């Protein structure tokens, strides 16, 4: 049962993701030298405030997406 849960959640995660999360895509010339905010997150310190915000956003994002999926299943079942 646990194996199914872990593999099924991985298959739903960002199914239409088109950007490379590791930054291997070429930036526009105007921004080649600029470090973007998404690139800074790996180098910043993980402070208690940042951890609190990140954990809450992640928690409620997961809840929101799970709620949407369950509502879609219920709608299809009707």
Backbone as numpy.savetxt, mean C-alpha at the origin, in Angstrom:
# Nx Ny Nz CAx CAy CAz Cx Cy Cz
-5.51 -23.70 6.64 -6.33 -22.51 6.64 -5.46 -21.25 6.64
-4.43 -21.22 7.49 -3.56 -20.05 7.55 -2.81 -19.84 6.24
-2.40 -20.92 5.61 -1.70 -20.80 4.32 -2.60 -20.13 3.30
-3.87 -20.50 3.29 -4.81 -19.90 2.35 -4.96 -18.41 2.61
-5.06 -18.03 3.88 -5.24 -16.62 4.23 -4.05 -15.80 3.78
-2.83 -16.28 4.05 -1.64 -15.51 3.69 -1.44 -15.44 2.18
-1.73 -16.50 1.45 -1.55 -16.46 0.00 -2.66 -15.68 -0.68
-3.87 -15.72 -0.14 -4.96 -14.99 -0.78 -4.80 -13.48 -0.61
-4.31 -13.03 0.54 -4.12 -11.59 0.71 -3.01 -11.06 -0.19
-2.00 -11.86 -0.43 -0.92 -11.43 -1.31 -1.41 -11.31 -2.75
-2.36 -12.13 -3.14 -2.84 -12.08 -4.51 -3.73 -10.87 -4.77
-4.33 -10.30 -3.72 -5.19 -9.14 -3.89 -4.45 -7.82 -3.74
-3.25 -7.83 -3.23 -2.52 -6.60 -2.95 -2.09 -5.91 -4.23
-2.59 -4.74 -4.45 -2.25 -3.88 -5.59 -2.23 -4.64 -6.92
-3.37 -5.17 -7.35 -3.37 -5.97 -8.58 -3.08 -5.17 -9.85
-3.33 -3.87 -9.83 -3.10 -3.07 -11.03 -1.94 -2.10 -10.86
-1.02 -2.42 -10.01 0.13 -1.54 -9.74 1.00 -1.47 -10.97
1.30 -0.26 -11.44 2.11 -0.10 -12.65 3.46 0.54 -12.38
3.63 1.16 -11.23 4.90 1.82 -10.92 5.82 0.87 -10.18
7.09 1.04 -10.40 8.07 0.23 -9.69 8.31 0.85 -8.32
8.00 0.15 -7.22 8.13 0.76 -5.90 9.56 1.01 -5.46
10.53 0.49 -6.19 11.92 0.66 -5.80 12.61 1.76 -6.60
11.85 2.53 -7.39 12.37 3.71 -8.05 13.28 3.46 -9.23
13.11 2.38 -9.94 13.97 2.10 -11.08 13.45 2.76 -12.36
12.27 3.37 -12.27 11.73 4.07 -13.43 12.43 5.41 -13.59
12.54 5.87 -14.83 13.23 7.13 -15.10 12.31 8.30 -14.76
12.86 9.26 -14.02 12.12 10.46 -13.66 12.18 11.45 -14.82
11.22 12.37 -14.89 11.33 13.44 -15.87 12.59 14.27 -15.61
13.13 14.86 -16.64 14.40 15.60 -16.52 14.34 16.69 -15.45
13.20 17.31 -15.31 13.05 18.40 -14.34 13.29 17.90 -12.91
13.00 16.63 -12.64 13.06 16.09 -11.28 14.15 15.04 -11.09
15.07 14.91 -12.02 16.09 13.87 -11.91 16.96 14.02 -10.67
17.30 15.26 -10.30 18.19 15.49 -9.16 17.42 15.61 -7.85
16.12 15.82 -7.92 15.32 16.03 -6.72 14.94 14.70 -6.08
15.05 14.62 -4.76 14.64 13.42 -4.03 13.16 13.59 -3.70
12.35 12.68 -4.17 10.92 12.76 -3.94 10.56 12.32 -2.53
9.40 12.73 -2.07 8.95 12.37 -0.73 8.86 10.88 -0.52
8.43 10.16 -1.54 8.31 8.70 -1.41 9.68 8.04 -1.32
10.71 8.71 -1.82 12.06 8.16 -1.73 12.70 8.46 -0.38
12.22 9.50 0.29 12.78 9.89 1.59 12.31 8.97 2.71
11.17 8.32 2.55 10.59 7.56 3.66 11.50 6.45 4.16
12.30 5.88 3.31 13.18 4.79 3.73 14.37 5.31 4.54
14.70 6.59 4.40 15.87 7.12 5.10 15.50 7.90 6.36
14.23 8.24 6.54 13.81 8.99 7.72 13.76 8.10 8.95
13.88 8.73 10.10 13.77 8.01 11.37 12.30 7.67 11.62
12.05 6.47 12.14 10.69 6.01 12.40 10.31 6.40 13.83
9.86 7.63 14.00 9.55 8.18 15.32 8.22 7.63 15.85
7.95 7.78 17.15 6.67 7.31 17.70 5.45 7.96 17.03
5.55 9.24 16.71 4.44 9.91 16.04 4.23 9.32 14.65
5.31 9.14 13.93 5.22 8.56 12.59 4.68 7.13 12.65
5.13 6.36 13.63 4.64 4.99 13.80 3.15 4.98 14.10
2.69 5.89 14.97 1.27 5.98 15.32 0.43 6.29 14.08
0.86 7.28 13.31 0.12 7.65 12.11 0.13 6.52 11.09
1.29 5.94 10.85 1.41 4.86 9.87 0.55 3.66 10.25
0.59 3.27 11.53 -0.18 2.12 11.97 -1.68 2.36 11.86
-2.13 3.57 12.19 -3.55 3.88 12.08 -4.01 3.95 10.63
-3.23 4.58 9.79 -3.59 4.65 8.37 -3.65 3.24 7.78
-2.67 2.43 8.09 -2.64 1.06 7.58 -3.83 0.26 8.08
-4.12 0.39 9.36 -5.23 -0.36 9.96 -6.55 0.01 9.30
-6.85 1.30 9.18 -8.13 1.71 8.63 -8.19 1.54 7.12
-7.06 1.60 6.44 -7.04 1.31 5.02 -7.37 -0.15 4.78
-6.80 -1.03 5.60 -7.10 -2.46 5.49 -8.58 -2.70 5.77
-9.11 -2.09 6.81 -10.52 -2.24 7.15 -11.41 -1.74 6.02
-11.09 -0.58 5.46 -11.87 0.00 4.36 -11.89 -0.93 3.15
-10.71 -1.42 2.76 -10.63 -2.30 1.60 -11.34 -3.62 1.84
-11.20 -4.19 3.04 -11.88 -5.43 3.37 -13.39 -5.23 3.36
-13.84 -4.12 3.87 -15.27 -3.82 3.89 -15.80 -3.68 2.46
-15.05 -3.00 1.59 -15.47 -2.88 0.19 -15.55 -4.23 -0.50
-14.57 -5.09 -0.26 -14.58 -6.41 -0.88 -15.75 -7.25 -0.40
-16.04 -7.20 0.90 -17.14 -7.99 1.44 -18.47 -7.46 0.90
-18.59 -6.15 0.74 -19.81 -5.58 0.17 -19.98 -5.98 -1.29
-18.90 -6.04 -2.05 -18.97 -6.50 -3.44 -19.43 -7.94 -3.52
-18.92 -8.78 -2.63 -19.31 -10.19 -2.61 -20.79 -10.31 -2.28
-21.26 -9.54 -1.32 -22.68 -9.58 -0.95 -23.55 -9.11 -2.10
-23.13 -8.05 -2.79 -23.89 -7.55 -3.94 -23.97 -8.59 -5.06
-22.85 -9.26 -5.32 -22.85 -10.29 -6.36 -23.70 -11.49 -5.98
-23.80 -11.76 -4.68 -24.58 -12.91 -4.22 -26.08 -12.65 -4.30
-26.49 -11.40 -4.33 -27.93 -11.08 -4.36 -28.55 -11.36 -5.69
